[in-house]
């Protein structure tokens, strides 16, 4: 039980340190956390189990490293873990333990033409359009199905009354094929009514899943009932996904969120980030430092952006999440080097240099450590 406070790092909860954990170095703290995590998993997994983790690249660094720590053959836990990721770097090739990498490629063109013959009228216009879609998508199933659904929803594709297969309506003969997935998402987004586009833009600024209440804070001029109805409609259109157990929503595809986010004008984007930041800040801000750093820095509120980035960077350093720490420290540096840098509280600047030097020394970046120390002395 002496190491139980380390679970606070994993669960992102504040847990009082004890005499055993208080003085641990980041490296030793991480080693002990992995040991504790392994014991918990070993207790829970009494017989052979298969666990599938989707969107592994979207998990935070601490979780990914904990999962990979279980791959060591020394653990001997009867557990097979399958992780699905779009970023091959999230599972290092040289990771310890028996890890097999399997690359899934898009179905070949022959399979797509079999699908075409089963689902579509074999007319010249339909064949030509499908060939253009295959070329633009490079056989990406998500692109092809999204394009097909979009054509159906706007009446460009209709069912043949005899065969029951899809065929182009007269209005679909001039159908354009978007160049890439982002443009496909934008064509779907642009076809929505203005009020639905407004809600979609607001949801794209939220991080992770979101509630009707949160989105209503971003659009105070709209009623909650109206927002709820629109979110449910977007869920039915497969643009959002509703989670009934928590009554929250999320984007069905992260690529759609990214495409919508890029359409928001800079002034509106800063306002939305500020509104969401203020909602989070009214809660226990200490538990959401990284989220507050994200929103306030993008809202142009650099003093608060710096403060919360520093808090989150220190937390990540304690948890020994080096890439997360580096990103947050760099965010602090960016603010310090901006026109608002002089407005940062001197004590917070000193605290930043103190922890940043620790981080650089820990990562063996001694040249940068010396440079930062000289800047620190000038304060």
C-alpha positions as a printed Julia matrix, in Angstrom:
379×3 Matrix{Float64}:
   0.0     0.0     0.0
   2.99    2.32    0.32
   2.92    3.0    -3.44
  -0.83    3.63   -3.79
  -0.44    7.43   -4.16
   1.18    6.7    -7.54
  -2.23    5.67   -8.86
  -3.16    9.35   -8.66
  -0.78    9.95  -11.59
  -2.59    7.33  -13.67
  -6.1     8.46  -12.73
  -5.26   12.21  -12.91
  -6.52   12.61   -9.36
  -4.89   14.51   -6.53
  -3.67   11.96   -3.95
  -1.66   12.88   -0.86
   1.94   11.71   -1.06
   3.51    9.66    1.71
   7.07    9.16    2.94
   7.7     6.51    0.28
   6.55    8.47   -2.78
   7.32   12.06   -1.87
  11.02   12.04   -2.77
  10.99    9.75   -5.81
  12.79   10.89   -8.94
  10.63   10.96  -12.11
  12.36    7.83  -13.47
  11.91    5.8   -10.27
   8.37    7.1    -9.86
   7.54    5.84  -13.34
   9.14    2.42  -12.7
   7.13    2.0    -9.5
   3.94    3.12  -11.26
   4.45    0.44  -13.93
   5.02   -2.19  -11.24
   1.85   -1.15   -9.43
  -0.14   -1.12  -12.69
   1.1    -4.61  -13.52
   0.02   -5.91  -10.11
  -3.45   -4.44  -10.57
  -3.8    -6.03  -14.02
  -2.39   -9.34  -12.78
  -5.05   -9.39  -10.02
  -7.88   -8.62  -12.46
  -6.79  -11.07  -15.19
  -7.15  -14.53  -13.67
  -7.47  -16.42  -16.98
  -6.69  -15.74  -20.65
  -8.19  -12.48  -21.89
  -8.25  -10.49  -25.13
  -8.5    -6.69  -24.92
  -8.93   -4.49  -27.99
  -8.04   -0.8   -27.67
  -9.27    1.33  -30.57
  -7.9     4.81  -31.45
  -4.76    4.06  -29.42
  -3.03    7.09  -30.95
  -5.67    9.34  -29.34
  -4.85    8.13  -25.81
  -2.55   10.22  -23.64
   1.1     9.35  -23.4
   0.93    7.92  -19.87
  -1.79    5.43  -20.82
   0.06    4.33  -23.96
   3.28    3.79  -22.04
   1.49    1.82  -19.31
  -0.13   -0.47  -21.87
   3.19   -1.0   -23.66
   4.86   -1.77  -20.33
   2.64   -4.87  -20.12
   4.15   -6.22  -23.34
   7.35   -7.16  -21.54
   7.67  -10.94  -21.5
   8.65  -10.71  -17.82
   5.07   -9.9   -16.81
   3.73  -13.32  -17.88
   0.13  -12.13  -17.67
  -2.33  -14.24  -19.76
  -3.42  -11.15  -21.65
  -3.39  -10.41  -25.38
  -3.79   -6.72  -26.17
  -4.7    -5.55  -29.67
  -4.24   -1.83  -30.26
  -5.67   -0.08  -33.32
  -3.84    3.09  -34.28
  -3.54    5.44  -37.26
  -0.13    6.63  -36.07
   2.52    3.91  -36.27
   4.8     5.91  -33.94
   2.36    5.41  -31.03
   3.59    1.78  -30.86
   7.39    1.91  -31.27
   8.91   -0.81  -33.42
  11.66   -1.35  -30.83
   9.27   -1.65  -27.87
  10.11   -4.43  -25.43
   8.26   -7.72  -25.49
   6.49   -9.8   -28.15
   4.82   -7.1   -30.28
   3.65   -7.88  -33.8
   2.9    -4.98  -36.16
   0.17   -5.59  -38.74
  -0.48   -2.93  -41.37
  -4.01   -2.88  -42.75
  -4.27   -1.54  -46.29
  -7.29   -0.39  -48.29
  -9.2    -3.08  -50.22
  -7.86   -3.49  -53.78
  -9.76   -2.09  -56.73
 -11.08   -5.54  -57.74
 -12.98   -5.85  -54.46
 -14.47   -2.38  -54.87
 -15.74   -3.24  -58.34
 -17.38   -6.36  -56.91
 -19.07   -4.07  -54.4
 -20.12   -1.75  -57.24
 -21.69   -4.6   -59.24
 -23.63   -5.74  -56.17
 -24.9    -2.31  -55.14
 -25.15   -0.15  -58.29
 -26.76   -0.19  -61.69
 -24.02   -0.93  -64.22
 -24.7     2.19  -66.26
 -21.95    4.22  -67.92
 -22.55    7.28  -65.72
 -22.49    5.21  -62.54
 -19.31    3.4   -63.59
 -17.58    6.64  -64.51
 -18.49    8.29  -61.21
 -17.39    5.27  -59.18
 -14.05    5.17  -61.0
 -13.49    8.85  -60.16
 -14.33    8.14  -56.52
 -11.86    5.24  -56.38
  -9.13    7.47  -57.82
  -9.82   10.32  -55.4
 -10.08    8.04  -52.36
  -7.27    5.61  -53.2
  -9.69    2.91  -52.05
 -10.26    4.44  -48.58
 -13.49    2.76  -47.29
 -14.39    5.72  -45.08
 -14.16    8.16  -48.01
 -16.19    5.93  -50.34
 -18.99    5.22  -47.87
 -19.18    8.85  -46.74
 -19.43    9.98  -50.36
 -22.13    7.4   -51.11
 -24.15    8.39  -48.02
 -23.83   12.06  -48.95
 -25.1    11.37  -52.5
 -28.07    9.46  -51.09
 -28.95   12.13  -48.53
 -29.03   14.95  -51.11
 -30.97   12.91  -53.68
 -28.16   12.37  -56.19
 -28.41    8.57  -55.78
 -31.77    6.79  -55.82
 -32.9     3.18  -55.78
 -33.85    1.66  -59.11
 -37.5     0.62  -58.9
 -36.87   -2.78  -60.54
 -33.42   -3.98  -59.42
 -33.33   -2.14  -56.1
 -29.76   -1.03  -56.86
 -28.43    2.52  -56.64
 -28.42    4.68  -59.76
 -27.74    8.34  -60.48
 -30.74   10.62  -60.55
 -30.81   13.19  -63.35
 -29.68   15.81  -60.84
 -26.6    13.73  -60.06
 -25.07   13.7   -63.52
 -22.96   16.77  -62.75
 -21.88   15.4   -59.37
 -18.36   16.56  -58.42
 -15.95   14.33  -56.53
 -14.07   16.02  -53.66
 -10.28   15.88  -53.79
  -9.44   14.1   -50.54
 -11.21   13.28  -47.3
 -11.06   16.81  -45.88
 -12.82   18.26  -48.92
 -15.42   15.49  -48.74
 -16.16   16.42  -45.14
 -16.42   20.07  -46.13
 -18.87   19.28  -48.91
 -21.07   17.42  -46.4
 -20.71   20.27  -43.91
 -21.49   22.98  -46.47
 -24.73   21.21  -47.42
 -26.09   21.52  -43.87
 -28.52   24.31  -42.88
 -26.79   27.32  -41.32
 -28.03   26.61  -37.79
 -26.63   23.07  -37.94
 -23.31   24.39  -39.24
 -23.21   26.79  -36.28
 -23.67   23.92  -33.82
 -21.1    21.78  -35.64
 -18.53   24.58  -35.48
 -19.08   24.99  -31.76
 -18.77   21.27  -31.06
 -15.49   21.12  -33.02
 -13.9    23.48  -30.47
 -14.81   21.21  -27.55
 -12.24   18.57  -26.63
 -13.36   14.94  -26.53
 -17.04   14.26  -25.9
 -19.44   17.01  -24.9
 -22.86   17.61  -23.39
 -25.79   19.73  -24.53
 -25.12   21.98  -21.54
 -21.5    22.62  -22.58
 -22.42   23.45  -26.18
 -25.14   25.81  -24.94
 -22.41   27.81  -23.14
 -20.71   28.27  -26.5
 -23.96   29.4   -28.19
 -25.82   31.35  -25.47
 -28.25   32.79  -28.03
 -29.73   29.32  -28.66
 -32.05   27.36  -26.37
 -30.85   24.04  -24.94
 -33.85   22.24  -26.42
 -32.97   23.49  -29.9
 -29.31   22.5   -29.49
 -30.32   19.05  -28.21
 -32.6    18.5   -31.22
 -29.83   19.5   -33.64
 -27.25   17.26  -31.95
 -29.62   14.31  -32.19
 -30.26   15.12  -35.86
 -26.51   15.19  -36.53
 -26.24   11.86  -34.73
 -28.89   10.39  -37.06
 -26.86   11.71  -40.01
 -23.78    9.83  -38.67
 -21.84   13.08  -38.27
 -21.92   12.85  -34.47
 -22.2     9.87  -32.16
 -24.53    9.86  -29.15
 -23.47    8.03  -25.98
 -26.76    7.23  -24.18
 -25.11    6.03  -20.97
 -23.66    9.51  -20.3
 -26.0    11.49  -22.58
 -22.98   13.03  -24.28
 -21.91   13.34  -27.9
 -18.69   13.11  -29.87
 -17.67   13.38  -33.51
 -18.19   10.15  -35.44
 -14.84   10.8   -37.17
 -12.0    12.97  -35.9
 -11.18   13.99  -39.48
 -14.61   15.64  -39.74
 -13.95   17.6   -36.54
 -10.61   18.82  -37.9
 -12.16   19.89  -41.21
 -14.98   21.82  -39.48
 -12.58   23.43  -36.97
 -10.52   24.87  -39.85
 -13.57   26.73  -41.21
 -14.03   28.89  -38.1
 -12.83   32.53  -38.43
 -10.01   33.43  -36.02
 -12.04   35.95  -33.99
 -14.91   33.5   -33.5
 -12.49   30.7   -32.66
 -10.87   32.77  -29.89
 -14.3    33.6   -28.44
 -15.4    29.94  -28.39
 -12.16   28.8   -26.76
 -12.55   31.51  -24.13
 -16.15   30.52  -23.36
 -15.23   26.86  -22.96
 -12.18   27.75  -20.85
 -14.34   29.77  -18.47
 -16.75   26.85  -18.11
 -13.91   24.48  -17.2
 -12.25   27.04  -14.92
 -15.41   27.32  -12.82
 -14.93   23.66  -12.01
 -11.87   22.34  -10.16
  -9.24   23.97  -12.34
  -6.39   21.97  -10.8
  -7.74   18.76  -12.32
  -8.06   20.26  -15.81
  -4.84   22.24  -16.2
  -3.94   20.79  -19.63
  -7.44   21.46  -20.98
  -7.4    25.0   -19.62
  -3.96   25.57  -21.13
  -5.3    24.4   -24.49
  -8.37   26.65  -24.46
  -6.83   29.79  -22.92
  -3.76   29.75  -25.19
  -6.0    29.45  -28.27
  -8.27   32.16  -26.92
  -5.33   34.59  -26.86
  -5.53   34.79  -23.04
  -1.78   34.39  -22.68
  -1.42   35.06  -18.96
  -3.82   32.26  -18.06
  -2.55   30.17  -20.95
   0.98   30.39  -19.53
  -0.14   29.68  -15.96
  -2.11   26.54  -16.81
   0.48   25.33  -19.33
   3.1    25.49  -16.59
   0.89   23.61  -14.11
   0.14   20.93  -16.7
   3.83   20.69  -17.69
   4.85   20.16  -14.07
   2.2    17.46  -13.67
   3.38   15.72  -16.84
   6.99   15.91  -15.63
   6.04   14.26  -12.33
   4.2    11.52  -14.26
   7.26   11.15  -16.5
   5.44   11.91  -19.73
   8.34   13.56  -21.61
   6.68   14.37  -24.95
   3.65   15.84  -23.19
   5.97   17.86  -20.94
   7.94   19.09  -23.95
   4.78   20.23  -25.75
   3.54   22.17  -22.71
   6.93   23.72  -21.93
   7.22   24.81  -25.57
   3.8    26.39  -25.27
   5.1    28.39  -22.3
   8.17   29.41  -24.29
   6.02   30.52  -27.21
   4.02   32.8   -24.9
   7.16   34.18  -23.24
   8.63   35.03  -26.65
   5.43   36.7   -27.85
   4.49   40.36  -27.47
   2.62   39.43  -24.25
   5.67   37.78  -22.7
   6.54   40.79  -20.53
   3.11   40.67  -18.89
   3.73   37.22  -17.36
   4.09   37.32  -13.58
   7.86   37.27  -12.67
   7.37   34.53  -10.06
   5.67   32.35  -12.66
   8.51   33.02  -15.12
  11.06   31.93  -12.5
   9.01   28.82  -11.72
   8.92   28.0   -15.43
  12.71   28.23  -15.78
  13.18   26.09  -12.66
  11.05   23.22  -13.96
  12.14   23.58  -17.57
  15.77   23.22  -16.52
  14.87   20.06  -14.62
  13.16   18.69  -17.71
  16.08   19.51  -20.02
  18.6    17.92  -17.64
  16.41   14.83  -17.34
  16.35   14.52  -21.15
  20.12   15.09  -21.42
  19.77   18.36  -23.35
  22.67   20.08  -21.6
  23.3    22.73  -24.25
  19.73   24.01  -23.95
  20.0    23.71  -20.16
  22.98   26.08  -20.13
  21.21   28.56  -22.42
  18.05   28.58  -20.27
  20.12   28.99  -17.08
  21.7    32.14  -18.53
  18.23   33.55  -19.31
  17.08   32.63  -15.81
  19.99   34.52  -14.22
  19.02   37.65  -16.17
  15.73   37.7   -14.26
